[in-house]
């Protein structure tokens, strides 16, 4: 496992649980507003040894309840199933954050009972996916097909899950959000998150946030999924 960073205690990354957050290195998307930009390259020369992370978790068993595995994109780590198996053996719940580009691994983790909750990013409508995810248009379609398959897997409802979209001016419109909700019809949790600026954002010059009032207007009347705002005052 390529572990780029570890947040030892969080109340935010795993809903309703005190958790640690493991950040993996490397991502196959380059979303302009990504606030974990330092983890997308996967070129850190000094990753955290897996044994060190597992040792920390062993000491915190009974204090922490869960582990959120995020990135970067965790499913790029081919030994992710083995790592999650070790984490669960310590008695932890496991939440996976993913962009959905590896439906085979997602399905394997779910079917083997190695994850308890999945949060999948939905970047935009299918027509806008390549631009929004920072992909080369000519090579984007295979990845988009894989994202669609991951959506289908989660909608089967075998484990608790959520979809979420970070909304950014210049990339998303009210119509986009309504179309995306229709793509995940029946989803019990679809969170709309506002873009938040930070020094780690990949392309800050291209990104700005909608106001809370604008976001509330954008999601009004949405049908298909249970939509709510997250992190918006």
Helices and strands as residue ranges (DSSP letters): E 3-10, E 19-24, G 37-39, H 50-60, E 66-70, G 74-76, H 80-89, E 93-98, H 103-111, E 117-121, G 126-128, H 129-132, H 137-155, E 160-167, H 174-183, E 190-194, G 204-206, H 212-219, E 227-230
